Amino acid sequence: MQIQHRISLKPYNTFGIDAIARNFVLINHISELIDVLKNYPKEDLFFLSGGSNILITQPEIDKLVVKLNLKGIEVIDENEDFVWVKSASGEVLHDFILWCLDNDFGGLENLSLIPGHVGTAPMQNVGAYGMETKDVMTYCTALNLDTLQLEKFENKACQFGYRESFFKHEGKGKFVITEVVFKLSKRNHTLHTDYGDIRKELERMQINNPTIQDVSRAVIAIRSAKLPDPKELGNSGSFFKNPVVDQLTFEKFINRHPEAPHYIVSENEIKIPAGWLIEQSGLKGYREGDAGVHQRQALVLVNYGNATGQDIWRLAEKVQQTVSAKFGITIYPEVNIV
């Protein structure tokens, strides 16, 4: 473990923001993380995982940037129908999903090609195409930054919500997720193909009896067609959460916009696609300097090259204000703003 100085964070965040870490350390083992915590107050640390769900708005980070790089995948239990797979938090989520599919373990295929690391999944309750982390996660292990002890968080203890969890609120700044355990199917896989364009893509692929691998390939094709590759165009995937409104708000909205797509979440909750709201506000493809709204997917904000975090955030605020003025609905970032 070696502390480096004045390191550019551009390679470590998918927006490609060129912020400077005054001090930087790469953590490959939990013991190294504990050593750092023994020598630095947690308030002086800035934890960075895959950098896929973060917008750095500061030109320079004064704290010690702790880049988490914990690796390892292991089957810890199984029976005839299910397998419990443990992944270290630093594994790339998509690579981990492909590993599971290679072993014919089902449950994560709808999350294919989501950027980021496994440790982000329970923090954000990462989800796509009708599936969320909470649906397949058994528990995660996190290091308590005060006691330096590992604690186990069962699914219920994570307080999962829509792109929300205990780790984004009460546990923020208090824990670092180190491992995640998923319960996946070994046979009789349950497929989720009714959300979004998955069924249409499977038909286009001329697949009538899809496997979990087919569903993954369909999701990858859909995401690749709609979303820019962060390696080619800086972005953090979906920048905004889809707003969930109550029945009264929805009725007023749908009376004015009967063509709007929507999804029933519960008896009194309806989800409206934020991308549709942004596009209908005339902002799809909008650009201010090197900060822009993607031309194919309005939910994605992009860095065309030299945008700063402040540039992206100013654009995000403009999007919020425009949508609110047109529809009376507030959209909130899914990305963490720091």
Helices and strands as residue ranges (DSSP letters): E 4-8, G 10-12, E 20-27, H 30-39, G 42-44, E 45-48, E 54-55, E 60-68, E 73-78, E 82-88, H 93-102, G 109-111, H 120-124, E 127-128, E 131-132, G 133-135, E 137-144, E 150-154, G 155-158, G 166-168, E 175-185, H 198-204, H 212-226, E 234-238, E 244-246, H 247-256, E 263-266, E 269-271, H 274-280, E 287-288, E 291-293, E 300-303, H 309-327, E 336-337
